[in-house]
């Protein structure tokens, strides 16, 4: 789909700068400290839109960050099953 380049990467810079340039997509968590206030606001707006429309299915972890386990809450009866992100 139209957002496939965003999957599994930190696309924060691409969204904040309205750039689809491959350099704007990072395989690791991007340092966004150089974004200006307009770009940060734009990124915040994108995040809000995505949260309203899509379920969170994962999280890009920072190097050394441990995944968090959450109990399965979809009621399928699978005891002990956990989701990680």
DOLO-53931 format. One record per residue: x, y negated, z negated of N, C-alpha, C, CB in turn; residue in one letter. Coordinates in steps of 0.2 Angstrom, whole numbers, padded with zeros to 4 digits, always signed. Each point is the difference from the previous one (the first is absolute). Glycine has a CB too. Example, Ala and Ser with C-alpha at 12.3 -4.5 7.8 and 13.67 -1.06 7.14 Angstrom:
BEGIN
+0066+0028-0039-0004-0006+0000+0004-0006+0000-0009+0006-0006a +0007-0011+0010+0004-0006-0001-0004-0005-0003+0006+0003+0010s 
END
This chain:
BEGIN
+0004+0006+0000-0004-0006+0000+0004-0006+0000-0009+0006-0006x +0006-0012+0005+0004-0006+0001+0005-0001-0006-0010-0005+0006x +0009+0008-0012+0004-0001-0005+0005+0006-0001-0009-0007-0006x +0010+0011+0010+0005+0006-0001+0007-0002-0001-0007+0006+0008x +0009-0012-0006+0007-0003-0002+0000-0002-0007+0002-0003+0012x -0007+0002-0015+0000-0002-0007+0000+0006-0005-0006-0010+0003x +0004+0016-0001+0000+0006-0004+0007+0002-0002-0011+0004+0005x +0011-0002-0012+0007+0002-0003+0005-0004+0000-0004+0010+0004x +0003-0017-0003+0006-0005+0000-0003-0006-0004+0005+0004+0011x +0000-0008-0013-0002-0006-0003-0001-0005+0006+0007+0002-0011x -0013-0004+0012-0002-0004+0006-0002-0007-0003-0004+0010+0007x +0006-0012-0013-0001-0006-0003+0002-0006+0004+0001+0006-0011x +0005-0006+0013+0003-0005+0004-0003-0001+0007+0011+0002-0006x -0013+0004+0009-0004-0001+0006-0006-0003+0000+0006+0010+0003x -0010-0008-0009-0006-0003-0001+0000-0008-0002-0004+0011-0004x +0009-0012+0000+0001-0007-0003+0002-0005+0006+0003+0005-0011x +0001-0002+0016+0003-0005+0005-0004+0001+0007+0011+0001-0006x -0016+0003+0006-0004+0002+0006+0004+0002+0005-0008-0008-0003x +0013+0013+0002+0005+0002+0004-0001+0008+0001+0008-0010-0003x -0008+0012+0009+0000+0007+0002+0007+0002+0002-0012+0000+0003x +0017-0004-0004+0007+0002+0002+0002+0006-0005+0003-0012+0004x +0001+0017-0001+0002+0005-0004+0004-0001-0006-0001+0006+0011x +0005-0012-0011+0004-0002-0005-0004-0002-0006+0008-0004+0008x -0015+0002-0007-0004-0002-0006-0003+0006-0004-0003-0010+0007x +0004+0016-0004-0002+0006-0004+0006+0004-0003-0009+0001+0008x +0009+0000-0015+0005+0003-0003-0002+0007-0003+0004-0011-0003x +0001+0016+0003-0001+0006-0002+0000+0001-0008+0005+0004+0011x -0002-0010-0014+0001+0000-0007-0004-0007-0002+0011+0007+0000x -0012-0008-0007-0003-0006-0002+0004-0006+0002-0005+0007-0010x +0002-0012+0013+0003-0006+0002+0001-0005-0005-0005+0003+0011x +0010-0007-0011+0001-0005-0005-0003-0006+0004+0011+0004-0005x -0017-0007+0002-0004-0005+0003+0002-0007-0003-0009+0009+0003x +0014-0010-0006+0001-0006-0004+0002-0006+0005+0004+0007-0009x -0003-0005+0015+0001-0006+0005-0006-0002+0003+0011+0004+0002x -0017-0001-0003-0006-0002+0003-0002-0007-0003-0004+0012+0002x +0001-0017+0002-0002-0006-0002-0007+0001-0003+0007-0006+0009x -0010+0001-0012-0007+0000-0004-0005+0002+0005+0004-0008-0008x -0004+0005+0014-0005+0002+0005+0000+0007+0002+0001-0011+0005x +0005+0014-0004+0001+0007+0001-0003+0005-0006+0010-0003+0008x -0008+0001-0014-0002+0003-0006-0008+0000+0000+0011-0003-0006x -0014-0002+0007-0007-0001+0000-0003+0005+0005+0001-0012-0004x +0002+0012+0010-0003+0004+0005+0001+0007-0001+0003-0009+0008x +0002+0011-0012+0001+0007-0002-0005+0002-0005+0012-0001+0003x -0013-0004-0008-0006+0001-0005-0006+0001+0003+0006-0006-0008x -0008+0003+0013-0006+0000+0004-0001+0007+0003+0000-0012+0002x +0005+0014+0002+0001+0007+0003-0002+0005-0005+0008-0004+0009x -0004+0004-0015-0001+0005-0005-0007+0000-0002+0012-0002-0004x -0015-0003+0002-0007+0000-0002-0005+0003+0005+0002-0011-0006x -0001+0009+0013-0004+0003+0005+0001+0008+0000+0001-0011+0007x +0005+0013-0007+0001+0007+0000-0003+0004-0006+0011-0002+0007x -0010-0001-0013-0003+0003-0006-0008+0000+0001+0010-0004-0007x -0013-0001+0010-0007+0000+0000-0003+0006+0006+0000-0013-0003x +0005+0014+0008-0003+0004+0005+0003+0007-0001+0000-0010+0007x +0006+0012-0009+0003+0006+0000+0001+0003-0007+0005-0003+0011x -0005+0009-0012+0002+0003-0007+0008+0001+0001-0011+0006-0001x +0014-0007-0005+0007+0001-0001+0002+0007+0000+0001-0010-0006x +0003+0013+0011+0002+0007+0000+0007+0001-0002-0009+0001+0009x +0013-0006-0010+0007+0001-0002+0003-0007-0001+0000+0011+0007x +0006-0010-0009+0004-0006-0002+0007+0001+0002-0007-0002-0010x +0010-0003+0013+0007+0000+0002+0004-0001-0006-0002-0004+0012x +0006+0009-0014+0004-0001-0006+0007-0003+0001-0006+0010-0004x +0008-0014-0001+0006-0004+0000+0005+0006-0002-0004-0011-0004x +0011+0010+0007+0005+0005-0002+0000+0001-0007+0007-0003+0010x -0007+0010-0012+0000+0001-0007-0006+0000-0004+0011-0004+0000x -0017+0002+0003-0006-0001-0003-0003+0007+0000-0002-0012+0003x -0001+0014-0009-0003+0007+0000-0008+0000+0002+0008+0003-0009x -0010+0002+0013-0007+0000+0001-0004+0000-0006+0002+0006+0011x -0008-0008-0010-0005+0000-0006-0005+0006+0002+0001-0013-0003x -0003+0017-0002-0005+0005+0001-0007-0002-0002+0009+0009-0001x -0014-0008+0004-0007-0002-0002-0004+0006+0001+0001-0012+0004x -0005+0013-0009-0005+0006+0000-0004+0000+0006+0000+0001-0012x -0002+0004+0015-0004+0000+0006-0007-0002-0002+0007+0009+0005x -0010-0014-0003-0007-0002-0002-0005+0000+0005+0006-0007-0007x -0005+0011+0012-0005+0001+0006-0005+0005-0002+0008-0004+0008x -0008+0008-0014-0005+0004-0002+0000+0007+0004-0006-0010-0004x +0011+0012+0007+0000+0006+0004+0001+0006-0005+0004-0006+0010x -0003+0005-0016+0001+0006-0005+0007+0003+0000-0012+0002+0002x +0017-0005+0001+0006+0003+0001+0004-0002-0007+0000+0000+0013x +0000+0004-0018+0003-0002-0006+0007+0000+0000-0009+0005-0006x +0012-0010+0003+0008+0000+0000+0003-0004+0006-0001+0010-0007x -0004-0011+0012+0003-0003+0007+0001-0007-0002-0006+0008+0007x +0012-0011-0005+0001-0007-0001+0003-0003+0007+0003+0002-0012x -0005-0009+0013+0002-0003+0005+0006-0005-0002-0011+0000+0005x +0016+0000+0000+0006-0004-0002+0000-0006+0005+0006+0010-0004x -0003-0016+0002+0002-0005+0004+0006-0004-0003-0012-0001+0004x 
END
